């Protein structure tokens, strides 16, 4: 009896689609919640009163202002040099002072470099309050305390910078590897000795990077603080704005833009060398 042998070709594997990931509805629900909240904030009688028709009614007024801003008054440049230099000086001094204050505070605010819960919690609580107050409000209060000039602006910038730098650097410390710190403590070093020998050299590149970042912020902020009498370019901006000289205001904006771009280029070059 002969067996009937049938030639069979290679088996073709059937494609099986993977199961859909669970929880896809959460993303859709999140977007729906965001859209619903946004709609409620714009709803008449419930949210903020946004009159989009004002853009249509006042477009001619806005076009005139934009046209004036596109025609800077270059003859006004000599009057802007001294306020611009004062703005830069305020930014540099505030950055340097805040750097000196923020370095130890960053170590005290991080869990890995400060095991004392009471001290760490106190530092964080105070800095949360410092960050909660806008820098313009600091400047307004300090102008009333010490008078008009650069000093209240510098003090306001220092408070603003310390709150930001300590927050970012302390989080950087907590996210870094703790092996070297633990080894130093196991070798018999005190927390202060280990922080000085291990933690500070490790955090310095990121710390300097944050200081360069707040230096850029200080140039912008110091230009605004002068609106309340805290010195710098803001005093000139307030005077020009009061007389509706948008051509002169345009020149001031261009100067601030150039300074910020130069600082950004210098900061980027410094960061590439540090990191």
Secondary structure, DSSP 8 states (H G I E B T S, - for coil): ---------------------TTHHHHHHHHHHHHHHHHHHHSTTTS----THHHHHTHHHHHHHHHHHTS--GGGHHHHHHHHHHHHHHHHHHHHHHHHHHHHHHHHHSTTT---HHHHHHHHHHHHHHHHS-HHHHHHHHHHHH-SSHHHHHHHHHHHHHHHHHHHHHHHHHHS--HHHHHHHHTT--HHHHIIIIIHHHHHHHHHHHHHHHHHHHHHHHHHHGGGT-STHHHHHHHHHHTT-HHHHHHHHHHHHHHHHHHHHHHHHHHHHH-
